[in-house]
Each structure stands twice: as structure tokens, then as C-alpha cells.
């Protein structure tokens, strides 16, 4: 059984002759009691501290175990999340690839449709323009033919008119009135001569110029080169 400070303090020794000094022994025992009490107090503090440390150690061990379990759960969760994310990303990538392929296919179809439509429209416009050009060329050729016929008819008409102008009938028409009067009508000749003189006098009095017919060339100065006109028209 462990000694207590009170046991040490109450301890008594028998006395003998020439034994130890009782006061010194008591003083020493008092010192031992105080030291023993201090040691006991420190031991109790150490026991409390040890118990507290053990409690903390147990708490930390429990916390460590909980943390280990949490780490395991977290690792497992992370693995599951990683696996799920990987699968989800694969699904997203596959879906995006399929969507992209679909968009590209639709875009190519639309582009082909637009190209085909544009080509058909261009062919239609080209065909229509070619048809109109041919029609215009035909109308132009027809108009040229009609113009050529009209020109030939005009030339023929002008030639006819020129031939008529060159005929001797005009000389007969343009003869003076006196030439139609015979030699037996001297009085009528004098009357006509007087009328001509009166007309000339009136013209002088009025200040108007007297117009004297001048001889005209036989073709009246008109010369038309028909072959040259036809050639220029055909060009």
C-alpha cells in the first residue's frame, strides 16, 4: 500500500539512548511530507494531463477513423463521379458529334439544293435569254428584209419618178402660151405679149425680182447610183 503524506507525518519512532535528534528528524519528515505532497500533486496533474491526452488521443483516433472512412467514401464517390462524368462526357461528345454530323448533312443538303436551284435558274435565264436573243435576231433580220424591200421599192419609185421627170411631156407642158397660137391669130399673140409686159412692169413697180426661167439640165441634177445604194443597204 502506498504511503500518504499523513502516514509520513504521523509516523513515530521509538527513542533510544544516543539516537537521532528528534527535532531534526521531525523537520526532515516535514520536508519529506511537503515534497511527497508536491510529488503526489504533480502526479495527479500528470495523471489528469495523461487522461486528457488519452481522451484527446482517443478523440483523434476516432476522428482519424472517421476521416479515413470519409476519405474512403470520398475516394469512392470521386471514382463514381469521375466514372459518371466520363460516361456523361462521352454521351455529350457523342451527342455533339451526332448533332454536328446532322447539321453538316443538313447544310450540305441545303447547299446542294441551293446550287441545283441556282443552276436551274441560271439555265432557265440563259435559255430565256437565248430564246429572246434568237427572237430579236429573227425580228431584226425580218426588219432588215422589210427595210431592204422598202428601200428597193423606194429606189424603183424614185427611178420611175425620175424617168417621168426626164420624159418629153414636160417640155410640151412648159412651152409658152404663144406657141400654141397659130400664125393666123396675130391679135391673140399681141394680147399675150402685152400681158407678159404688164406682168413684168408690175413686178418692177412692186420691187419684186423678176424670175426668168433658166434652162435645166436634162436630169435636173439628180444622179442616183442604184447598185451602190443596194450594196450599202446590204452591208
Secondary structure as the mmCIF struct_conf table of DSSP 4:
data_model
#
loop_
_struct_conf.conf_type_id
_struct_conf.id
_struct_conf.beg_label_comp_id
_struct_conf.beg_label_asym_id
_struct_conf.beg_label_seq_id
_struct_conf.end_label_comp_id
_struct_conf.end_label_asym_id
_struct_conf.end_label_seq_id
HELX_RH_AL_P HELX_RH_AL_P1 UNK A 5 UNK A 10
TURN_TY1_P TURN_TY1_P1 UNK A 17 UNK A 18
HELX_RH_AL_P HELX_RH_AL_P2 UNK A 22 UNK A 166
BEND BEND1 UNK A 167 UNK A 167
TURN_TY1_P TURN_TY1_P2 UNK A 168 UNK A 168
HELX_RH_AL_P HELX_RH_AL_P3 UNK A 169 UNK A 173
TURN_TY1_P TURN_TY1_P3 UNK A 174 UNK A 174
BEND BEND2 UNK A 175 UNK A 175
HELX_RH_3T_P HELX_RH_3T_P1 UNK A 177 UNK A 180
BEND BEND3 UNK A 181 UNK A 181
TURN_TY1_P TURN_TY1_P4 UNK A 183 UNK A 184
HELX_RH_AL_P HELX_RH_AL_P4 UNK A 186 UNK A 206
TURN_TY1_P TURN_TY1_P5 UNK A 207 UNK A 207
HELX_LH_PP_P HELX_LH_PP_P1 UNK A 208 UNK A 211
HELX_LH_PP_P HELX_LH_PP_P2 UNK A 215 UNK A 217
TURN_TY1_P TURN_TY1_P6 UNK A 218 UNK A 221
HELX_RH_AL_P HELX_RH_AL_P5 UNK A 226 UNK A 234
#
